[in-house]
């Protein structure tokens, strides 16, 4: 007697069962497809695809991958529906699909956007004034975006008038005089527009008003050749719209390409 014969008979049913499961899995009813945005055709990841029985009961469910693909194995032949849901889109119920034994169906689904509306959100904020003082001044100067003159540098320079600081210390700024005490400033290779601000005043001052400030009353001066190089804490607040005398729409369209330069003069009273 062959000692292996009883063993082979004993294990045959298990091998047959494994083979049957493999064949069943390979030839079972499969529905696959892709879920996309109907307008843009983009794949929708993490869409929920449900396989439904005729009575609407959920049979199986799957999530789409990053390319919008899904795959479902129907447990038996029959008629099945498909329900697709995705956040921000309208749910879509596909017509019932008749599936015979071993069928493999390709069903692509496109969803319509269904934007959700949030409750109104009101934000209240208080405009922050440009910070003065040595700490804020030193922080802006450390950015390296413009020219800074602190009390020590002003003392070493020894200007007679405020415009002397710009004329002697800012080589990229031209200074001309329409009258003895009315300087006009023009950045070289930049848009010929400069706005001068004193301390925390919102309204810009004229070149004549700038020149009228006593040199002994000046604590510091900041000079920026263009609006793009002006620190954000200066650009925020009411100063930015005033860099152009035009309407806000025209200003917004031109400010990036043709921005004004900025001069900020700090007096000792505000320092």
Secondary structure, 3 states (H helix, E strand, C coil): CCHHHHHHHHHHHHHHHHHHHHHHHHHCEEEEEEEEECCCCCECCCCEEEEECCCCCEEEEEECCCCCEEEEEECCCEEEEEEEECCCECCEEEEEEEECCCCEEECCEEECECCCCCCCCCCCCCCCCCCCHHHHHHHHHHCCCCEEECHHHHHHHCCCCHHHHHHHHCCCEEEEEEECCEEEEEECCCCCCEEEEECCCCCCECHHHHHCCCHHHEEEEEEECCHHHCCHHHHCCCCHHHHCCCCHHHHHHHHCCCCCEEEEEEECCCC
